[in-house]
């Protein structure tokens, strides 16, 4: 069975995890230091996705879909 993630995405996540461990990984907007393991993985996958790596699409929550349908029907 083929892997979900490509080599580029694996490298990006590995780099992000290494930066987090050294304490040099910063979040995008606020610029605060990232200490969460999950957030470091998300940053790595996001960078790989931006550069065209093989990464599955983001999961969308069902609550966002239902609320957007309600708001669009109210506007009409």
PDB file of N, H, CA, C and O in Angstrom:
ATOM      1  N   UNK A   1       0.840  -1.190   0.000  1.00  0.00           N
ATOM      2  CA  UNK A   1       0.000   0.000   0.000  1.00  0.00           C
ATOM      3  C   UNK A   1       0.882   1.250   0.000  1.00  0.00           C
ATOM      4  O   UNK A   1       1.892   1.303   0.702  1.00  0.00           O
ATOM      5  N   UNK A   2       0.506   2.227  -0.769  1.00  0.00           N
ATOM      6  H   UNK A   2      -0.315   2.184  -1.339  1.00  0.00           H
ATOM      7  CA  UNK A   2       1.290   3.453  -0.889  1.00  0.00           C
ATOM      8  C   UNK A   2       1.165   4.308   0.381  1.00  0.00           C
ATOM      9  O   UNK A   2       0.141   4.289   1.064  1.00  0.00           O
ATOM     10  N   UNK A   3       2.224   5.049   0.672  1.00  0.00           N
ATOM     11  H   UNK A   3       3.056   5.064   0.117  1.00  0.00           H
ATOM     12  CA  UNK A   3       2.240   5.910   1.852  1.00  0.00           C
ATOM     13  C   UNK A   3       1.385   7.157   1.616  1.00  0.00           C
ATOM     14  O   UNK A   3       1.286   7.645   0.490  1.00  0.00           O
ATOM     15  N   UNK A   4       0.777   7.661   2.673  1.00  0.00           N
ATOM     16  H   UNK A   4       0.857   7.264   3.587  1.00  0.00           H
ATOM     17  CA  UNK A   4      -0.036   8.874   2.573  1.00  0.00           C
ATOM     18  C   UNK A   4       0.839  10.105   2.379  1.00  0.00           C
ATOM     19  O   UNK A   4       0.440  11.062   1.715  1.00  0.00           O
ATOM     20  N   UNK A   5       2.038  10.075   2.966  1.00  0.00           N
ATOM     21  H   UNK A   5       2.362   9.298   3.506  1.00  0.00           H
ATOM     22  CA  UNK A   5       2.904  11.248   2.979  1.00  0.00           C
ATOM     23  C   UNK A   5       4.147  11.011   2.132  1.00  0.00           C
ATOM     24  O   UNK A   5       4.728   9.926   2.155  1.00  0.00           O
ATOM     25  N   UNK A   6       4.550  12.037   1.383  1.00  0.00           N
ATOM     26  H   UNK A   6       4.078  12.919   1.364  1.00  0.00           H
ATOM     27  CA  UNK A   6       5.729  11.950   0.542  1.00  0.00           C
ATOM     28  C   UNK A   6       6.999  12.272   1.323  1.00  0.00           C
ATOM     29  O   UNK A   6       6.945  12.644   2.496  1.00  0.00           O
ATOM     30  N   UNK A   7       8.131  12.126   0.662  1.00  0.00           N
ATOM     31  H   UNK A   7       8.175  11.824  -0.291  1.00  0.00           H
ATOM     32  CA  UNK A   7       9.435  12.357   1.286  1.00  0.00           C
ATOM     33  C   UNK A   7       9.593  13.821   1.716  1.00  0.00           C
ATOM     34  O   UNK A   7      10.148  14.102   2.778  1.00  0.00           O
ATOM     35  N   UNK A   8       9.108  14.740   0.897  1.00  0.00           N
ATOM     36  H   UNK A   8       8.657  14.512   0.034  1.00  0.00           H
ATOM     37  CA  UNK A   8       9.231  16.163   1.214  1.00  0.00           C
ATOM     38  C   UNK A   8       8.490  16.505   2.505  1.00  0.00           C
ATOM     39  O   UNK A   8       8.993  17.258   3.339  1.00  0.00           O
ATOM     40  N   UNK A   9       7.299  15.951   2.659  1.00  0.00           N
ATOM     41  H   UNK A   9       6.890  15.340   1.981  1.00  0.00           H
ATOM     42  CA  UNK A   9       6.522  16.237   3.871  1.00  0.00           C
ATOM     43  C   UNK A   9       7.188  15.617   5.096  1.00  0.00           C
ATOM     44  O   UNK A   9       7.168  16.211   6.174  1.00  0.00           O
ATOM     45  N   UNK A  10       7.772  14.440   4.948  1.00  0.00           N
ATOM     46  H   UNK A  10       7.788  13.957   4.072  1.00  0.00           H
ATOM     47  CA  UNK A  10       8.487  13.814   6.059  1.00  0.00           C
ATOM     48  C   UNK A  10       9.683  14.654   6.483  1.00  0.00           C
ATOM     49  O   UNK A  10       9.947  14.818   7.674  1.00  0.00           O
ATOM     50  N   UNK A  11      10.405  15.185   5.496  1.00  0.00           N
ATOM     51  H   UNK A  11      10.190  15.052   4.529  1.00  0.00           H
ATOM     52  CA  UNK A  11      11.564  16.022   5.794  1.00  0.00           C
ATOM     53  C   UNK A  11      11.149  17.317   6.503  1.00  0.00           C
ATOM     54  O   UNK A  11      11.809  17.753   7.446  1.00  0.00           O
ATOM     55  N   UNK A  12      10.045  17.930   6.040  1.00  0.00           N
ATOM     56  H   UNK A  12       9.509  17.577   5.274  1.00  0.00           H
ATOM     57  CA  UNK A  12       9.581  19.186   6.637  1.00  0.00           C
ATOM     58  C   UNK A  12       9.153  18.981   8.095  1.00  0.00           C
ATOM     59  O   UNK A  12       9.456  19.804   8.959  1.00  0.00           O
ATOM     60  N   UNK A  13       8.442  17.869   8.361  1.00  0.00           N
ATOM     61  H   UNK A  13       8.196  17.200   7.659  1.00  0.00           H
ATOM     62  CA  UNK A  13       8.000  17.592   9.723  1.00  0.00           C
ATOM     63  C   UNK A  13       9.205  17.308  10.612  1.00  0.00           C
ATOM     64  O   UNK A  13       9.257  17.755  11.758  1.00  0.00           O
ATOM     65  N   UNK A  14      10.167  16.567  10.085  1.00  0.00           N
ATOM     66  H   UNK A  14      10.125  16.203   9.155  1.00  0.00           H
ATOM     67  CA  UNK A  14      11.382  16.261  10.845  1.00  0.00           C
ATOM     68  C   UNK A  14      12.137  17.546  11.194  1.00  0.00           C
ATOM     69  O   UNK A  14      12.630  17.697  12.312  1.00  0.00           O
ATOM     70  N   UNK A  15      12.225  18.461  10.242  1.00  0.00           N
ATOM     71  H   UNK A  15      11.825  18.338   9.334  1.00  0.00           H
ATOM     72  CA  UNK A  15      12.907  19.740  10.465  1.00  0.00           C
ATOM     73  C   UNK A  15      12.175  20.572  11.521  1.00  0.00           C
ATOM     74  O   UNK A  15      12.805  21.174  12.391  1.00  0.00           O
ATOM     75  N   UNK A  16      10.842  20.601  11.438  1.00  0.00           N
ATOM     76  H   UNK A  16      10.331  20.112  10.731  1.00  0.00           H
ATOM     77  CA  UNK A  16      10.043  21.357  12.402  1.00  0.00           C
ATOM     78  C   UNK A  16      10.182  20.774  13.805  1.00  0.00           C
ATOM     79  O   UNK A  16      10.271  21.521  14.780  1.00  0.00           O
ATOM     80  N   UNK A  17      10.200  19.454  13.915  1.00  0.00           N
ATOM     81  H   UNK A  17      10.128  18.848  13.123  1.00  0.00           H
ATOM     82  CA  UNK A  17      10.354  18.805  15.214  1.00  0.00           C
ATOM     83  C   UNK A  17      11.731  19.095  15.813  1.00  0.00           C
ATOM     84  O   UNK A  17      11.868  19.291  17.021  1.00  0.00           O
ATOM     85  N   UNK A  18      12.739  19.118  14.952  1.00  0.00           N
ATOM     86  H   UNK A  18      12.628  18.959  13.971  1.00  0.00           H
ATOM     87  CA  UNK A  18      14.101  19.420  15.412  1.00  0.00           C
ATOM     88  C   UNK A  18      14.196  20.856  15.916  1.00  0.00           C
ATOM     89  O   UNK A  18      14.820  21.121  16.944  1.00  0.00           O
ATOM     90  N   UNK A  19      13.573  21.781  15.186  1.00  0.00           N
ATOM     91  H   UNK A  19      13.067  21.566  14.351  1.00  0.00           H
ATOM     92  CA  UNK A  19      13.571  23.187  15.602  1.00  0.00           C
ATOM     93  C   UNK A  19      12.823  23.360  16.925  1.00  0.00           C
ATOM     94  O   UNK A  19      13.241  24.135  17.785  1.00  0.00           O
ATOM     95  N   UNK A  20      11.713  22.633  17.079  1.00  0.00           N
ATOM     96  H   UNK A  20      11.374  22.003  16.380  1.00  0.00           H
ATOM     97  CA  UNK A  20      10.934  22.718  18.317  1.00  0.00           C
ATOM     98  C   UNK A  20      11.780  22.235  19.496  1.00  0.00           C
ATOM     99  O   UNK A  20      11.757  22.826  20.576  1.00  0.00           O
ATOM    100  N   UNK A  21      12.512  21.172  19.274  1.00  0.00           N
ATOM    101  H   UNK A  21      12.531  20.693  18.397  1.00  0.00           H
ATOM    102  CA  UNK A  21      13.335  20.606  20.350  1.00  0.00           C
ATOM    103  C   UNK A  21      14.449  21.573  20.756  1.00  0.00           C
ATOM    104  O   UNK A  21      14.790  21.674  21.934  1.00  0.00           O
ATOM    105  N   UNK A  22      15.011  22.280  19.777  1.00  0.00           N
ATOM    106  H   UNK A  22      14.734  22.197  18.820  1.00  0.00           H
ATOM    107  CA  UNK A  22      16.053  23.266  20.067  1.00  0.00           C
ATOM    108  C   UNK A  22      15.472  24.564  20.598  1.00  0.00           C
ATOM    109  O   UNK A  22      16.197  25.379  21.168  1.00  0.00           O
ATOM    110  N   UNK A  23      14.165  24.768  20.416  1.00  0.00           N
ATOM    111  H   UNK A  23      13.576  24.106  19.953  1.00  0.00           H
ATOM    112  CA  UNK A  23      13.517  25.980  20.910  1.00  0.00           C
ATOM    113  C   UNK A  23      13.555  27.135  19.944  1.00  0.00           C
ATOM    114  O   UNK A  23      13.412  28.287  20.352  1.00  0.00           O
ATOM    115  N   UNK A  24      13.747  26.849  18.654  1.00  0.00           N
ATOM    116  H   UNK A  24      13.863  25.913  18.323  1.00  0.00           H
ATOM    117  CA  UNK A  24      13.825  27.926  17.669  1.00  0.00           C
ATOM    118  C   UNK A  24      12.610  27.980  16.748  1.00  0.00           C
ATOM    119  O   UNK A  24      12.545  28.846  15.876  1.00  0.00           O
ATOM    120  N   UNK A  25      11.646  27.073  16.922  1.00  0.00           N
ATOM    121  H   UNK A  25      11.699  26.369  17.630  1.00  0.00           H
ATOM    122  CA  UNK A  25      10.458  27.061  16.073  1.00  0.00           C
ATOM    123  C   UNK A  25       9.473  28.106  16.567  1.00  0.00           C
ATOM    124  O   UNK A  25       9.103  28.118  17.741  1.00  0.00           O
ATOM    125  N   UNK A  26       9.048  28.988  15.662  1.00  0.00           N
ATOM    126  H   UNK A  26       9.349  28.978  14.708  1.00  0.00           H
ATOM    127  CA  UNK A  26       8.117  30.064  16.009  1.00  0.00           C
ATOM    128  C   UNK A  26       6.818  29.876  15.234  1.00  0.00           C
ATOM    129  O   UNK A  26       6.815  29.358  14.118  1.00  0.00           O
ATOM    130  N   UNK A  27       5.722  30.304  15.839  1.00  0.00           N
ATOM    131  H   UNK A  27       5.724  30.725  16.746  1.00  0.00           H
ATOM    132  CA  UNK A  27       4.442  30.242  15.144  1.00  0.00           C
ATOM    133  C   UNK A  27       4.348  31.403  14.164  1.00  0.00           C
ATOM    134  O   UNK A  27       5.053  32.401  14.306  1.00  0.00           O
ATOM    135  N   UNK A  28       3.479  31.271  13.174  1.00  0.00           N
ATOM    136  H   UNK A  28       2.906  30.459  13.058  1.00  0.00           H
ATOM    137  CA  UNK A  28       3.395  32.229  12.076  1.00  0.00           C
ATOM    138  C   UNK A  28       3.080  33.651  12.459  1.00  0.00           C
ATOM    139  O   UNK A  28       3.926  34.528  12.290  1.00  0.00           O
ATOM    140  N   UNK A  29       1.893  33.913  12.971  1.00  0.00           N
ATOM    141  H   UNK A  29       1.205  33.200  13.108  1.00  0.00           H
ATOM    142  CA  UNK A  29       1.454  35.291  13.182  1.00  0.00           C
ATOM    143  C   UNK A  29       2.004  35.906  14.454  1.00  0.00           C
ATOM    144  O   UNK A  29       2.532  37.018  14.431  1.00  0.00           O
ATOM    145  N   UNK A  30       1.884  35.190  15.564  1.00  0.00           N
ATOM    146  H   UNK A  30       1.455  34.287  15.582  1.00  0.00           H
ATOM    147  CA  UNK A  30       2.279  35.796  16.834  1.00  0.00           C
ATOM    148  C   UNK A  30       3.795  35.779  17.022  1.00  0.00           C
ATOM    149  O   UNK A  30       4.343  36.635  17.717  1.00  0.00           O
ATOM    150  N   UNK A  31       4.471  34.816  16.409  1.00  0.00           N
ATOM    151  H   UNK A  31       4.026  34.121  15.844  1.00  0.00           H
ATOM    152  CA  UNK A  31       5.920  34.726  16.543  1.00  0.00           C
ATOM    153  C   UNK A  31       6.357  34.135  17.871  1.00  0.00           C
ATOM    154  O   UNK A  31       7.532  34.205  18.231  1.00  0.00           O
ATOM    155  N   UNK A  32       5.402  33.548  18.606  1.00  0.00           N
ATOM    156  H   UNK A  32       4.447  33.491  18.314  1.00  0.00           H
ATOM    157  CA  UNK A  32       5.736  32.937  19.894  1.00  0.00           C
ATOM    158  C   UNK A  32       6.424  31.599  19.668  1.00  0.00           C
ATOM    159  O   UNK A  32       6.280  30.981  18.613  1.00  0.00           O
ATOM    160  N   UNK A  33       7.171  31.163  20.670  1.00  0.00           N
ATOM    161  H   UNK A  33       7.288  31.664  21.527  1.00  0.00           H
ATOM    162  CA  UNK A  33       7.880  29.903  20.602  1.00  0.00           C
ATOM    163  C   UNK A  33       6.884  28.743  20.659  1.00  0.00           C
ATOM    164  O   UNK A  33       5.967  28.747  21.481  1.00  0.00           O
ATOM    165  N   UNK A  34       7.066  27.753  19.786  1.00  0.00           N
ATOM    166  H   UNK A  34       7.810  27.750  19.118  1.00  0.00           H
ATOM    167  CA  UNK A  34       6.183  26.593  19.750  1.00  0.00           C
ATOM    168  C   UNK A  34       6.755  25.512  20.657  1.00  0.00           C
ATOM    169  O   UNK A  34       7.915  25.128  20.512  1.00  0.00           O
ATOM    170  N   UNK A  35       5.940  25.016  21.599  1.00  0.00           N
ATOM    171  H   UNK A  35       4.997  25.328  21.717  1.00  0.00           H
ATOM    172  CA  UNK A  35       6.391  23.947  22.489  1.00  0.00           C
ATOM    173  C   UNK A  35       5.579  22.676  22.287  1.00  0.00           C
ATOM    174  O   UNK A  35       5.992  21.604  22.729  1.00  0.00           O
ATOM    175  N   UNK A  36       4.434  22.781  21.627  1.00  0.00           N
ATOM    176  H   UNK A  36       4.099  23.652  21.268  1.00  0.00           H
ATOM    177  CA  UNK A  36       3.549  21.643  21.424  1.00  0.00           C
ATOM    178  C   UNK A  36       4.045  20.760  20.281  1.00  0.00           C
ATOM    179  O   UNK A  36       4.397  21.249  19.208  1.00  0.00           O
ATOM    180  N   UNK A  37       4.068  19.449  20.531  1.00  0.00           N
ATOM    181  H   UNK A  37       3.783  19.051  21.403  1.00  0.00           H
ATOM    182  CA  UNK A  37       4.482  18.483  19.523  1.00  0.00           C
ATOM    183  C   UNK A  37       3.498  18.481  18.354  1.00  0.00           C
ATOM    184  O   UNK A  37       3.910  18.444  17.195  1.00  0.00           O
ATOM    185  N   UNK A  38       2.207  18.521  18.654  1.00  0.00           N
ATOM    186  H   UNK A  38       1.872  18.550  19.596  1.00  0.00           H
ATOM    187  CA  UNK A  38       1.179  18.507  17.615  1.00  0.00           C
ATOM    188  C   UNK A  38       1.259  19.744  16.732  1.00  0.00           C
ATOM    189  O   UNK A  38       1.074  19.667  15.517  1.00  0.00           O
ATOM    190  N   UNK A  39       1.537  20.884  17.353  1.00  0.00           N
ATOM    191  H   UNK A  39       1.688  20.947  18.340  1.00  0.00           H
ATOM    192  CA  UNK A  39       1.619  22.126  16.586  1.00  0.00           C
ATOM    193  C   UNK A  39       2.844  22.103  15.670  1.00  0.00           C
ATOM    194  O   UNK A  39       2.793  22.618  14.553  1.00  0.00           O
ATOM    195  N   UNK A  40       3.946  21.506  16.140  1.00  0.00           N
ATOM    196  H   UNK A  40       3.987  21.087  17.047  1.00  0.00           H
ATOM    197  CA  UNK A  40       5.143  21.398  15.306  1.00  0.00           C
ATOM    198  C   UNK A  40       4.869  20.528  14.088  1.00  0.00           C
ATOM    199  O   UNK A  40       5.315  20.852  12.988  1.00  0.00           O
ATOM    200  N   UNK A  41       4.151  19.440  14.264  1.00  0.00           N
ATOM    201  H   UNK A  41       3.788  19.176  15.158  1.00  0.00           H
ATOM    202  CA  UNK A  41       3.799  18.564  13.146  1.00  0.00           C
ATOM    203  C   UNK A  41       2.904  19.308  12.161  1.00  0.00           C
ATOM    204  O   UNK A  41       3.085  19.198  10.949  1.00  0.00           O
ATOM    205  N   UNK A  42       1.941  20.066  12.680  1.00  0.00           N
ATOM    206  H   UNK A  42       1.794  20.156  13.665  1.00  0.00           H
ATOM    207  CA  UNK A  42       1.035  20.832  11.822  1.00  0.00           C
ATOM    208  C   UNK A  42       1.795  21.868  11.008  1.00  0.00           C
ATOM    209  O   UNK A  42       1.490  22.073   9.833  1.00  0.00           O
ATOM    210  N   UNK A  43       2.772  22.520  11.610  1.00  0.00           N
ATOM    211  H   UNK A  43       3.019  22.354  12.565  1.00  0.00           H
ATOM    212  CA  UNK A  43       3.583  23.517  10.896  1.00  0.00           C
ATOM    213  C   UNK A  43       4.374  22.846   9.780  1.00  0.00           C
ATOM    214  O   UNK A  43       4.437  23.366   8.666  1.00  0.00           O
ATOM    215  N   UNK A  44       4.976  21.701  10.067  1.00  0.00           N
ATOM    216  H   UNK A  44       4.925  21.278  10.972  1.00  0.00           H
ATOM    217  CA  UNK A  44       5.743  20.963   9.062  1.00  0.00           C
ATOM    218  C   UNK A  44       4.882  20.531   7.886  1.00  0.00           C
ATOM    219  O   UNK A  44       5.290  20.657   6.731  1.00  0.00           O
ATOM    220  N   UNK A  45       3.690  20.021   8.181  1.00  0.00           N
ATOM    221  H   UNK A  45       3.359  19.919   9.119  1.00  0.00           H
ATOM    222  CA  UNK A  45       2.781  19.593   7.114  1.00  0.00           C
ATOM    223  C   UNK A  45       2.288  20.773   6.294  1.00  0.00           C
ATOM    224  O   UNK A  45       2.131  20.667   5.077  1.00  0.00           O
ATOM    225  N   UNK A  46       2.046  21.896   6.956  1.00  0.00           N
ATOM    226  H   UNK A  46       2.174  21.982   7.944  1.00  0.00           H
ATOM    227  CA  UNK A  46       1.589  23.090   6.263  1.00  0.00           C
ATOM    228  C   UNK A  46       2.655  23.596   5.289  1.00  0.00           C
ATOM    229  O   UNK A  46       2.340  23.983   4.164  1.00  0.00           O
ATOM    230  N   UNK A  47       3.917  23.593   5.726  1.00  0.00           N
ATOM    231  H   UNK A  47       4.173  23.279   6.641  1.00  0.00           H
ATOM    232  CA  UNK A  47       5.011  24.024   4.855  1.00  0.00           C
ATOM    233  C   UNK A  47       5.150  23.084   3.661  1.00  0.00           C
ATOM    234  O   UNK A  47       5.364  23.531   2.535  1.00  0.00           O
ATOM    235  N   UNK A  48       5.027  21.775   3.912  1.00  0.00           N
ATOM    236  H   UNK A  48       4.853  21.412   4.827  1.00  0.00           H
ATOM    237  CA  UNK A  48       5.128  20.807   2.817  1.00  0.00           C
ATOM    238  C   UNK A  48       3.981  20.976   1.836  1.00  0.00           C
ATOM    239  O   UNK A  48       4.175  20.864   0.626  1.00  0.00           O
ATOM    240  N   UNK A  49       2.787  21.246   2.349  1.00  0.00           N
ATOM    241  H   UNK A  49       2.629  21.338   3.333  1.00  0.00           H
ATOM    242  CA  UNK A  49       1.608  21.444   1.507  1.00  0.00           C
ATOM    243  C   UNK A  49       1.796  22.667   0.610  1.00  0.00           C
ATOM    244  O   UNK A  49       1.422  22.656  -0.562  1.00  0.00           O
ATOM    245  N   UNK A  50       2.387  23.726   1.187  1.00  0.00           N
ATOM    246  H   UNK A  50       2.691  23.734   2.139  1.00  0.00           H
ATOM    247  CA  UNK A  50       2.628  24.964   0.434  1.00  0.00           C
ATOM    248  C   UNK A  50       3.620  24.735  -0.707  1.00  0.00           C
ATOM    249  O   UNK A  50       3.503  25.351  -1.766  1.00  0.00           O
ATOM    250  N   UNK A  51       4.603  23.843  -0.488  1.00  0.00           N
ATOM    251  H   UNK A  51       4.698  23.343   0.373  1.00  0.00           H
ATOM    252  CA  UNK A  51       5.621  23.588  -1.503  1.00  0.00           C
ATOM    253  C   UNK A  51       5.249  22.452  -2.459  1.00  0.00           C
ATOM    254  O   UNK A  51       6.065  22.041  -3.284  1.00  0.00           O
ATOM    255  N   UNK A  52       4.029  21.951  -2.347  1.00  0.00           N
ATOM    256  H   UNK A  52       3.366  22.285  -1.677  1.00  0.00           H
ATOM    257  CA  UNK A  52       3.553  20.954  -3.296  1.00  0.00           C
ATOM    258  C   UNK A  52       3.903  19.525  -2.934  1.00  0.00           C
ATOM    259  O   UNK A  52       3.920  18.664  -3.813  1.00  0.00           O
ATOM    260  N   UNK A  53       4.178  19.247  -1.687  1.00  0.00           N
ATOM    261  H   UNK A  53       4.164  19.946  -0.973  1.00  0.00           H
ATOM    262  CA  UNK A  53       4.491  17.883  -1.264  1.00  0.00           C
ATOM    263  C   UNK A  53       3.250  17.016  -1.207  1.00  0.00           C
ATOM    264  O   UNK A  53       2.123  17.510  -1.236  1.00  0.00           O
ATOM    265  N   UNK A  54       3.477  15.710  -1.123  1.00  0.00           N
ATOM    266  H   UNK A  54       4.393  15.309  -1.099  1.00  0.00           H
ATOM    267  CA  UNK A  54       2.350  14.774  -1.064  1.00  0.00           C
ATOM    268  C   UNK A  54       1.845  14.700   0.377  1.00  0.00           C
ATOM    269  O   UNK A  54       2.429  14.028   1.227  1.00  0.00           O
ATOM    270  N   UNK A  55       0.748  15.408   0.625  1.00  0.00           N
ATOM    271  H   UNK A  55       0.273  15.955  -0.065  1.00  0.00           H
ATOM    272  CA  UNK A  55       0.148  15.477   1.956  1.00  0.00           C
ATOM    273  C   UNK A  55      -1.360  15.371   1.782  1.00  0.00           C
ATOM    274  O   UNK A  55      -1.922  16.044   0.919  1.00  0.00           O
ATOM    275  N   UNK A  56      -2.039  14.532   2.590  1.00  0.00           N
ATOM    276  H   UNK A  56      -1.582  13.984   3.291  1.00  0.00           H
ATOM    277  CA  UNK A  56      -3.508  14.479   2.488  1.00  0.00           C
ATOM    278  C   UNK A  56      -4.121  15.830   2.827  1.00  0.00           C
ATOM    279  O   UNK A  56      -3.531  16.621   3.563  1.00  0.00           O
ATOM    280  N   UNK A  57      -5.308  16.090   2.287  1.00  0.00           N
ATOM    281  H   UNK A  57      -5.787  15.447   1.689  1.00  0.00           H
ATOM    282  CA  UNK A  57      -5.963  17.376   2.534  1.00  0.00           C
ATOM    283  C   UNK A  57      -6.382  17.484   3.993  1.00  0.00           C
ATOM    284  O   UNK A  57      -6.522  16.478   4.689  1.00  0.00           O
ATOM    285  N   UNK A  58      -6.581  18.720   4.446  1.00  0.00           N
ATOM    286  H   UNK A  58      -6.468  19.537   3.881  1.00  0.00           H
ATOM    287  CA  UNK A  58      -6.979  18.972   5.826  1.00  0.00           C
ATOM    288  C   UNK A  58      -8.364  18.422   6.081  1.00  0.00           C
ATOM    289  O   UNK A  58      -9.205  18.390   5.183  1.00  0.00           O
ATOM    290  N   UNK A  59      -8.601  17.987   7.310  1.00  0.00           N
ATOM    291  H   UNK A  59      -7.918  18.013   8.040  1.00  0.00           H
ATOM    292  CA  UNK A  59      -9.933  17.534   7.705  1.00  0.00           C
ATOM    293  C   UNK A  59     -10.777  18.769   7.998  1.00  0.00           C
ATOM    294  O   UNK A  59     -10.314  19.697   8.662  1.00  0.00           O
ATOM    295  N   UNK A  60     -12.010  18.783   7.506  1.00  0.00           N
ATOM    296  H   UNK A  60     -12.386  18.029   6.966  1.00  0.00           H
ATOM    297  CA  UNK A  60     -12.901  19.902   7.815  1.00  0.00           C
ATOM    298  C   UNK A  60     -13.935  19.426   8.817  1.00  0.00           C
ATOM    299  O   UNK A  60     -14.436  18.306   8.714  1.00  0.00           O
ATOM    300  N   UNK A  61     -14.251  20.255   9.769  1.00  0.00           N
ATOM    301  H   UNK A  61     -13.844  21.165   9.852  1.00  0.00           H
ATOM    302  CA  UNK A  61     -15.211  19.862  10.795  1.00  0.00           C
ATOM    303  C   UNK A  61     -16.625  19.996  10.273  1.00  0.00           C
ATOM    304  O   UNK A  61     -16.907  20.838   9.421  1.00  0.00           O
ATOM    305  N   UNK A  62     -17.516  19.159  10.789  1.00  0.00           N
ATOM    306  H   UNK A  62     -17.287  18.475  11.482  1.00  0.00           H
ATOM    307  CA  UNK A  62     -18.902  19.176  10.326  1.00  0.00           C
ATOM    308  C   UNK A  62     -19.646  20.407  10.833  1.00  0.00           C
ATOM    309  O   UNK A  62     -20.600  20.862  10.202  1.00  0.00           O
ATOM    310  N   UNK A  63     -19.209  20.948  11.975  1.00  0.00           N
ATOM    311  H   UNK A  63     -18.433  20.579  12.488  1.00  0.00           H
ATOM    312  CA  UNK A  63     -19.896  22.118  12.524  1.00  0.00           C
ATOM    313  C   UNK A  63     -19.698  23.352  11.648  1.00  0.00           C
ATOM    314  O   UNK A  63     -20.597  24.187  11.542  1.00  0.00           O
ATOM    315  N   UNK A  64     -18.541  23.473  11.027  1.00  0.00           N
ATOM    316  H   UNK A  64     -17.810  22.795  11.114  1.00  0.00           H
ATOM    317  CA  UNK A  64     -18.301  24.606  10.137  1.00  0.00           C
ATOM    318  C   UNK A  64     -19.207  24.538   8.917  1.00  0.00           C
ATOM    319  O   UNK A  64     -19.734  25.556   8.471  1.00  0.00           O
ATOM    320  N   UNK A  65     -19.387  23.329   8.374  1.00  0.00           N
ATOM    321  H   UNK A  65     -18.959  22.501   8.736  1.00  0.00           H
ATOM    322  CA  UNK A  65     -20.217  23.175   7.189  1.00  0.00           C
ATOM    323  C   UNK A  65     -21.666  23.526   7.488  1.00  0.00           C
ATOM    324  O   UNK A  65     -22.314  24.226   6.710  1.00  0.00           O
ATOM    325  N   UNK A  66     -22.174  23.039   8.616  1.00  0.00           N
ATOM    326  H   UNK A  66     -21.647  22.470   9.248  1.00  0.00           H
ATOM    327  CA  UNK A  66     -23.579  23.279   8.931  1.00  0.00           C
ATOM    328  C   UNK A  66     -23.840  24.747   9.246  1.00  0.00           C
ATOM    329  O   UNK A  66     -24.894  25.276   8.893  1.00  0.00           O
ATOM    330  N   UNK A  67     -22.901  25.403   9.900  1.00  0.00           N
ATOM    331  H   UNK A  67     -22.045  24.973  10.187  1.00  0.00           H
ATOM    332  CA  UNK A  67     -23.111  26.812  10.232  1.00  0.00           C
ATOM    333  C   UNK A  67     -23.039  27.693   8.992  1.00  0.00           C
ATOM    334  O   UNK A  67     -23.744  28.697   8.899  1.00  0.00           O
ATOM    335  N   UNK A  68     -22.183  27.317   8.031  1.00  0.00           N
ATOM    336  H   UNK A  68     -21.610  26.501   8.106  1.00  0.00           H
ATOM    337  CA  UNK A  68     -22.090  28.121   6.812  1.00  0.00           C
ATOM    338  C   UNK A  68     -23.357  27.973   5.967  1.00  0.00           C
ATOM    339  O   UNK A  68     -23.764  28.919   5.293  1.00  0.00           O
ATOM    340  N   UNK A  69     -23.981  26.794   6.000  1.00  0.00           N
ATOM    341  H   UNK A  69     -23.650  26.026   6.548  1.00  0.00           H
ATOM    342  CA  UNK A  69     -25.218  26.613   5.247  1.00  0.00           C
ATOM    343  C   UNK A  69     -26.339  27.455   5.857  1.00  0.00           C
ATOM    344  O   UNK A  69     -27.139  28.049   5.134  1.00  0.00           O
ATOM    345  N   UNK A  70     -26.394  27.504   7.187  1.00  0.00           N
ATOM    346  H   UNK A  70     -25.744  27.022   7.774  1.00  0.00           H
ATOM    347  CA  UNK A  70     -27.416  28.277   7.866  1.00  0.00           C
ATOM    348  C   UNK A  70     -27.267  29.769   7.567  1.00  0.00           C
ATOM    349  O   UNK A  70     -28.253  30.458   7.305  1.00  0.00           O
ATOM    350  N   UNK A  71     -26.029  30.260   7.608  1.00  0.00           N
ATOM    351  H   UNK A  71     -25.228  29.700   7.821  1.00  0.00           H
ATOM    352  CA  UNK A  71     -25.808  31.688   7.392  1.00  0.00           C
ATOM    353  C   UNK A  71     -26.095  32.087   5.955  1.00  0.00           C
ATOM    354  O   UNK A  71     -26.575  33.193   5.703  1.00  0.00           O
ATOM    355  N   UNK A  72     -25.804  31.191   4.998  1.00  0.00           N
ATOM    356  H   UNK A  72     -25.415  30.293   5.203  1.00  0.00           H
ATOM    357  CA  UNK A  72     -26.064  31.523   3.606  1.00  0.00           C
ATOM    358  C   UNK A  72     -27.557  31.556   3.305  1.00  0.00           C
ATOM    359  O   UNK A  72     -28.001  32.329   2.456  1.00  0.00           O
ATOM    360  N   UNK A  73     -28.341  30.717   3.999  1.00  0.00           N
ATOM    361  H   UNK A  73     -27.980  30.089   4.689  1.00  0.00           H
ATOM    362  CA  UNK A  73     -29.785  30.715   3.771  1.00  0.00           C
ATOM    363  C   UNK A  73     -30.446  31.949   4.407  1.00  0.00           C
ATOM    364  O   UNK A  73     -31.480  32.415   3.928  1.00  0.00           O
ATOM    365  N   UNK A  74     -29.852  32.471   5.475  1.00  0.00           N
ATOM    366  H   UNK A  74     -29.012  32.093   5.864  1.00  0.00           H
ATOM    367  CA  UNK A  74     -30.407  33.659   6.122  1.00  0.00           C
ATOM    368  C   UNK A  74     -30.207  34.910   5.266  1.00  0.00           C
ATOM    369  O   UNK A  74     -31.027  35.828   5.302  1.00  0.00           O
ATOM    370  N   UNK A  75     -29.130  34.944   4.506  1.00  0.00           N
ATOM    371  H   UNK A  75     -28.464  34.199   4.477  1.00  0.00           H
ATOM    372  CA  UNK A  75     -28.825  36.111   3.693  1.00  0.00           C
ATOM    373  C   UNK A  75     -29.833  36.305   2.564  1.00  0.00           C
ATOM    374  O   UNK A  75     -30.077  37.433   2.137  1.00  0.00           O
ATOM    375  N   UNK A  76     -30.417  35.219   2.081  1.00  0.00           N
ATOM    376  H   UNK A  76     -30.219  34.302   2.427  1.00  0.00           H
ATOM    377  CA  UNK A  76     -31.387  35.284   0.968  1.00  0.00           C
ATOM    378  C   UNK A  76     -32.682  35.824   1.423  1.00  0.00           C
ATOM    379  O   UNK A  76     -33.613  35.949   0.628  1.00  0.00           O
TER     380      UNK A  76
END
